[in-house]
Every structure is written in C-alpha cells, then in structure tokens.
C-alpha cells in the first residue's frame, strides 16, 4: 500500500534507483521490526516516512567520506531560477539533478525543501552546525540552478574529497 510513496521518497534521498531500492527494503525491514512500537498517535504514513528518511540518513552517515569545501564563487549568485524556466523542466529531470548532488547537499536540500525540516533539526540529524546546514542548502540550490540552466555544465572544482 505504501510501497510507491516510500520508493518516491527514497529516490529523493538516494543517488540512483538501485540505492533507492536498497533503502526502501531496509526501511521496510525496520518498519516491520518496529511495528509494535507504533502507538497510534499521529499518522501511520508519517511514522513510516520518518523511518524511511532516517534509513537514508543512516546510510549517508555510514558512507560519508566527502568533505565539502566552501567555494565563494557559489555564494555570489543569489538569484533564484525563474518559475517559468523551472516549470519547463520535466519532474524526472529535476529528480535526476537532485540525485546527482553530493550526498550532504542532497540530504540537506531534501530535508529542508521537500520534507519541511528546520535547519536546527537538520543539524541534529546530520551532526552539523545550523550554519553548515544553511550553507549546504545554498550550495545545493546553486548547483541545481547551474545544472537546470545548463545540463551539460557541472563544475567539479566545487567539491573535494579528502584525497579520495
């Protein structure tokens, strides 16, 4: 009954369909393990969505080896993409661009913009400062804007990975 909605949720947090399928399976296993702890307060759908999001965050924390470096060039452009341009981009293409974001940017973007978490909540979930959450959101939006305006141009100079 919830498979499709939860899979769509997983796609937002994962870099590809295979990772989303793995996350969905892990989430369902966790839901089945914890089903007796659901008290009936609040919506069941909200409860299982939270478990699904937490599974994606757990995977991120386990696999997190990227160290995001501030690039001041990203902070100079404060203009948001106009709504007409955004409306012309197919939803599956937007999702693809979100999936291509570096893991930390993708998590912060999804938690804040798509799931309504506050920067304070994000900082607790990801063990980062509120300011780091805000700057990662800004960088995610900047990268998305660049990708959506010019899909073939993505500048790798904005990221480094501890020598890996």
HELIX and SHEET records of a PDB file:
HELIX    1   1 UNK A    3  UNK A   13  1                                  11    
HELIX    2   2 UNK A   17  UNK A   34  1                                  18    
HELIX    3   3 UNK A   35  UNK A   37  5                                   3    
HELIX    4   4 UNK A   44  UNK A   63  1                                  20    
HELIX    5   5 UNK A   72  UNK A   76  1                                   5    
HELIX    6   6 UNK A   83  UNK A   87  1                                   5    
HELIX    7   7 UNK A   91  UNK A   99  1                                   9    
HELIX    8   8 UNK A  103  UNK A  109  1                                   7    
HELIX    9   9 UNK A  110  UNK A  114  3                                   5    
HELIX   10  10 UNK A  119  UNK A  126  1                                   8    
HELIX   11  11 UNK A  130  UNK A  149  1                                  20    
HELIX   12  12 UNK A  156  UNK A  158  5                                   3    
END                                                                             
